[in-house]
Amino acid sequence: MIKKPSFLERLTGTDSYDADEFETDEMYQEEEFSEPEMESGDEWDETPAQEEEAEGELPIDMFQTDDAIVIRALVAGVKPSDLDIAITRDMVTIKGQREEMQEVPDDKYFHRELFWGSFSRTILLPDEIVIDEAEAQEKHGLLEISLPRIDKDRATKLNVKVGK
């Protein structure tokens, strides 16, 4: 009997072999399945399960400049007033919804890749930011959020007041 290589050996190719040389294990043989028997009066529920409307994840680019963290996202088809941007010192959440204009019936499409519906994205920031100085602007479908970083090296001299 020829030794059958392990799954890892086959996956990594550490041992050369010819697949036709190996015996078939019983566990790999096709099992026969049968549908459960139905009693009279039973009916199969053929209604499709309610599909939950999936929320899309907004793709982003995030980079840093000397004094800020910048986040960019394509939000074409979404009004700026319909975007919800929540900011904390270390996290940004962007939510919105892209409404589909149903111009033709679904069966008339050859190909569909555009995402329609609600989307969101929560981004953990690599540095803390100054929330009050954050800015967001949208131009030609590109959302850009500029988040000024906290200057941890900044120091100030504190004067001590003399009590009266």
N, C-alpha and C positions, 0 to 999 in steps of 0.2 A: 504494500500500500504506500502510496506517495503522500508525503506530509503536505497538508494544506497550509499555506502561509496565513498568518493572522491578518485581520483587517488592516492593522497599522502597516504591516509589511507590504500589503497590496497598495495601500494608499500612498506610501512614501516611495515605493519602488525599490526597497532595500534588498529584495530577493527577486531575481528574475524567474519567471514561471510562464508556463503556457496554460491558459485557463481551461483548455480542453483536457488536460491531464488529470484534473481533480475530480474526485467523486463528489456526488451531490449529497449534502446532509439532508436528513429527513425534515429538519425544520425549515428548509428552503423549498420543500415541495409544496405545490399549490394545494391549499385546503379548499374543501367544498363547503360553501355556505348556502343556506336556504332561508327564504323569507319566512317569518313567523306565520303560523296558520291563523286565519281569521275565522272567528265564529260568526254565525249569521247575525246580522244586525250591526256588526262592527263596520266602521267606515274609516278609510285612510284620510287623515287630514291633509289635503293637498293645497291648502292656502299657504302661500309663501310667508315666512317669518317676516315680521315688520323690520325692515332695514332701518337702522338708526342712521341719521344723516351724519356722516363722518365730518369731523372738523379737520381742515387741512393745516399743515404746519408751514408757516411762512418762511421761505428761504431767505437768508440774510448774508451780508458781508459785514465783518466787524474788523476795524483796524484802529491803530493809535497814531496820533500826531504827537508833537512835543508836549502839548498841554491838554489834550482831550482824547476821548474814545469816540469813534464815529461808527454808527450802525447805518447800513443802507439796505433797503428792501424794495422790491418791485411791487407796487400796489396799483398798477394800472386798472382802471375800471372801478376804483373805489374813490368816493368823494372824500377829501381830507376831513370834512366834518363827521364822516362815518367811521373814522379811525379812533380807537380808544387806546391811548398810550399811558401806562402807569409806570412810574419811576420810583425806585427806592435808592438808597446809597450804593447798593451792590447788585441791583437787578432791574431789568426793563421788561415789561410785558406789552406786546402789541396785539391788538385784536381788531377785527373788522369783518366785513362781509362783502363779497363780490356778487352782485345780482346778475343772473343770466337773462339775456334778452332772447326769448324763445322765438326765433324767426322762422324756423322750419321744424317739422316734426322729427323726433329722434330717429325714425327709420330712414330718413333721407340723408343722414350723415355717413360719410365714408370713413372718417377718422375723427376721434375726439381726444384731445389731451389737455385742454385748458381747464383750470380748476375754477369751479363756481361754488359759492356757498360761503359759510363762515370759516375763518382761519384765525390762528393765534400763534404766538411764539413768545416764550419766556427765555430771556438771555441772562445768564449769570455774568456779571462784569468782572474783569480781572483786577480792577482797582476801584476804590470808592470814588464817588463823584459828588459834585456840588449840585444838588437837585434844583435849586432856585435859578441856576444859570444855564440849565439845559435848554436846547432849542431844537425844534423840528420843522422841516420844510419839505414840501412836495413839489416836484417840477417834472412834467412830462411822464408821470407815473412812477417816478423814483422818489421814495421817502428817504430823507437823510436826517438822522438824529445826531446832534453833536452834544456830547456829555463832558463838560470840563472836569478834569480830575482834581481831587483834593491835593494840594501841595503840602505834603507831609514834612518837607524840609523848611517850609516857611516858618519864620520865628518873628516874634514882635516883642518889643520891650514893654513891660507893664510897669507903669509908674505907681508908686505907693502913695496914697493920699494920707495926709496928716489929719488925725481926728481933732475936732474942736472942743 
